[in-house]
């Protein structure tokens, strides 16, 4: 029960947000998908029959033969049997008489589990290096407007404004580390995709699109094409078990085996293919947007001004563009996620006054018309 509570607690919404929604897609959603697929494969392995072989009429123990075929792998059927079997591998370009290539299926659950762990590692490293900076602004940042009167709201905003400037020398390192985390998640998303393609013997790059194309055909047309799911995860294979006969001479027994584990695997990897494509696109766009955020000050100003409702957008954009650096604007956007809108408005009000006073030594009145 304690383990379940710890795992479920990891996926709950945190009181203080220290990352972005794109990051959550990696360490929460993607990790959950890999964990779920790993558990599904594990359940099928231990509560079902991952492989069944027809050795009952042969002079060999059927359980021994079945275990041998699962542990050491099986052979693909020759091309002559291609039209006769329902879900065998596409033999095109393979030496099907000698290649034993199915043993890696037993590693699927472990590989999926490790991929889930990899999704979480960058977040855990970021959490350790973040140092509680956002949280240091105080839990009062999450209170609603009904919890405080106007005087308390103003006092809290002033205190947070001073705290913002006291910590300003930490923002460059903070933002740099977070940008590295975003790059890491971007690389991991692409790494997952190409690692799976390597793990599945080069059959994953177009796995999902080929499946859609195949099942989009009419049943009659499908008879003339190899099923891409079966080509990657064949359910029918040939297994030869070597043993020693009663006379002490080598004896081999061959039989057809059904890899029922692959019925689960083929469906899981179709879903994983589409999810990773989606994740890679979003991760790539996120890195591009972040680079634009760094390079173009007006974009940063427009982004932060969306979080404010009380002041004229033009003046705020001007002040942010000229007086706030990239790392400052990033901290503001993170704080906005953790503050009630009314408190954030008041915080921005005192922050901009502080900026004006520090550079011009005079206060400027800010309009209160909505953006």
N, C-alpha and C positions, 0 to 999 in steps of 0.2 A: 504493500500500500504506500509506503514511503517513497519507493522508487517511482510509482505511478504519479504521486503528487509532485515530485520534483520534475518529472518529464512534462506533465500537464502545465505546471507553473511556468516552464520555459516558454510556452507558446501563448501565455496570457498577455494581455496588454499591460505594459509597464507603466508605473506611475510617472516616471520621468523618461521622455523620449530622447534618445541620444543618437539616433540614426535616421534613415529615410525609408520610405515605403519600398523603394527598390531593394534596399538591403534586406528588408523583411521578406521580400519574395524569395530571397536566397536562403537565409538561415531559418526561416519559419516554414514557408510553403514548400520550397524545393526539398528541404531536409525532410519535411513530413511526407512528401511523395516518395522519396527514396526509402524512408523507414517503413512506410505502409507496404510498398512493393516487396521489400525484404521480408517483412512479416508474412505477407501472403504466400511467398515462395516457401518460407520456412514451414508454414502451416500445412501446405500441400505436401511437403517432404515428410513431415513427421506424422501427419494424420491421414495421409493418403498413400498412394503408391506412385512414386516418381518414375518408376520404370517397371514394365511387365514384359516377360519373355516367355516364349513357348518352348521350354526344354523338358516338358513333362514326359514325352515319349522317348527321351534319349537317356543313355546310360550315364547320367550325371545329376548331381543334386541340383534341383531347380533354383533353390534359394542361393546356393553358392554361385551358380552361373549368373543369376540376376545381379548379385552384388558385384561380381567381376565386371559385368558390362557397364554398370553404373559408375564404378570407380575408375576403370581403365578406358572407358569410352567405347564407341561403336563405329562401324564403318557405314559409309553411305552406300545405298544400293546402286548397282550398275545402271547405266542409262537404259538398258533393255527393259527394266522394270518401271520406267518412269510413267508410262501411260496406265499401268496396272494398279499402282499404289495411289492412295488418296492424298497423303501429305508427306512426301519424301523430299529430300533436298534436290534443288535444280542441279543436275550434274554437269552443266555447261562449264567447260574450262577446268574441271577437276579430274584428278586421277582417282576415280571412285573405287578402284579395285584395292588400293593400298592405303589410302589416307584415312587415318583415324582422327576424327576431329570433333567428337561430341563430348569429350570428357570435361570441357570447360563449363558445361551447363550446370554442373554441381557447384560451381563457384559463384553463380549468379546472386544468391542471397547474401553472401559475404561481401561481394563487390558493391552491391546496392547499399548495404549497411555502411561500408567505408566511405562511399560517396556522400551519404547523409552526414557523416561526421565531418567530412571536408567542408561541407556547406556551412557548418556551424563555427569552425575554427576561426575564420577572420573576425566574426562578431565577438567571440570570446576574447581574442587578442585586443580588439578595439575597446571593449569594455574595461579591460585592465589598464589600457593606456589612456583612456579618456579622463581618468582621474577625478571623476565626479564634478567636472566644471559646471555643467548645466544645473546639476542638483544644488550646487553651492549658492545659486541665486535664491534658494529658499522654497520650501513647500508651499508657501503662501501664493506662489505664482500660479497654482492650480485652482485657487478658490474662485467661486463665482461672484458675480457682482452683488448678489443678495447677501453675501456673508460679511461684507464690510461696509462701513459708511464712507462718505466721500473723503473725509479727512484721513481715515486709515488707508484708503486707496492711494491718495496722494503721497502719504508718508512712505508707503511700501514702494511706490514707483520711484521716489527720490532715492531711497536706499539702494534699490536695484540699479539705478543709473550710476550712482557712485561706485558700486561694486563692478559694474561693467568696465569702467575706466581703470579701476585698480587692477583688473586682471588682463588688461589689453595686451601686455607683453607676452602672454601665453597663447594668443589666438593664432599666430602664424604657425607655430608647431602643431597646434590642435587641428587646424584646417588641413595642413599638409598630411598629417597622419590619416585623417578621414578620407582625403582624396586617394591615398594609397589603398585604403580599404575598398573604396569603390572600384579602383583599377583591379584589385585582387578578385573581387566578385565577378567583374567582367571577364577576367582571364579564366576563372574557374568555370563559368558557364560554358565558354567555348572549349575548355579543357575536358569537361564532362562529355561533351558531344563527340569529340575526336577520340577520347579514351574508349568510350563505348564502341565506336566503330572499330578500333583496334581489337578490343576484347571479343567482339562478335565477328572477327575475321573479315573485316571490310564490308560488312553487310548492313551498316546502320546509316550511312550518309543519306540515302534516299529511301530508307525503310518505310517511313510514314507516308510519303508521297506515292510510293509504289503500291502500298496497301490500298490507298484511296483510289488510285487508278485501276487497280485490279478489281476491287469490289464495286467499282462503278460500271464495270462491264456487265453484259447480260450473261446468265449462266452458260449459254451456248458458247459465247466468245471465250469464257474463262477456260474452257477445255483445251484451248490451243496455247495457253500461257501458263508458265510456272507460277504458283502462288508464292509471292515474296515472303509471306510469313512462314510458310513451310520451308522455303529455301534457307531462311535464317535459323528457324527452330523446327526442324523436322520431327514429326512424331513417330515416324516409322523408319527404323534403321536396322542394319544387319550386324549381328554380333557373333564373333568367333571366339570360343573359349578353349584355350589350350590346356591340356591336362596329361596325366601319365596313365596309360592303360595297365591292365592287370599283368601283361607280359613285360612291363617296364619300358614300353615304347611310347613315343609321343603320339597323342591322340587329340584331335580337335573336333569340337561340336559347334555347329552354326545354327542360328535361329533368328527369326525376326523378333525385334523388340519394339514396344510402344513406349515412347517417352512422354508420359502424361504430364510431367513437369513442364514440358514445353507448351502445353495448351495454355497454362497460366503465363509463362514467360512471353509468348508472342503478343498477348493482349497488353501486358504491362509495358512492354517496350514501344508499342504503338503510342500509348499515352505519353510515355517519357519523351519520345521523339517530338511530338507536337508541343509539349511543355517546354522542352529545351530550346526549340526554335523560337517560341514566344519569349522565353527568358533572354536568349542571346540578342534578340532584336531590342528589347527594352534596355538591357544592360549596355548595349552599344550606343543607343540614343542617349542614355543617361550620362555616359562619359562625354559624348559630344556636347550635350547641354552644359555639363560642368565646365568644360573647356571654354565655351562661350561665356559662361558665368565669370570665369577668371579673366578673360581677355577684354570683355566689353563692359565697362562700368555702367552704362545706361541700362543694360539688361539686369544687372544686380539691383539697381535702383528701382526698376519697374517691379522686380520680384518682391522686394521688401515692402514697397508701397502698397502692394495688394493686401498686406497684413494689417494695414492701418485704415481706420474709417473716419477719424475726426478731423484730419487736417487736409489742406490742399495738396493734391498729389504733386503738382509742379514744384512747389517749394521743397517738399520732402525729397523728391528726386534730385533736385539741385544740390541739396545739402549732402545727401548720401553719395552722390556721384563725386563731389569735390572733397568731402571730408571723411568718408569712411572707406577703408580698404576692403579688399576681397574677403579677408578673414573676419573683419568686423561685420560685414553684411551677412556672412554665413552664420555667425553666432546669433545675430538678430533673428534670422529665419528659424534657427533651432529653438530659441527662446519663445518665439511666437507659437510653436506647437504646444508649449507647456504652460501658457498663460491664458487666463480669461481675456477675451478681446478688449474689455473695458480697461483692465489693468495694463495690457500691452499698449493701448492708446496713450495712457497716462505715462507709461514708461518712455515711450518714444517722445512724448512732449518734453519731458525733463532731459532726455538724452540730447535732443536737438538744441535745447537751451544751453546745455553744457558745452556742446560743440561750438555754438556761436560765441559764448563767453570766453572760451579758451583761445579762440583765434582772433576774434574781433574786439574782445573786451567790452562788449555791449550786448544787451538783450534785444532780441527781435520778437515782435509779436507774431504769433502764428494764427492764421485763420482757422476757423473750426468748421468750415463747410466740408461735407462728405466728399470723398474721392469720386 
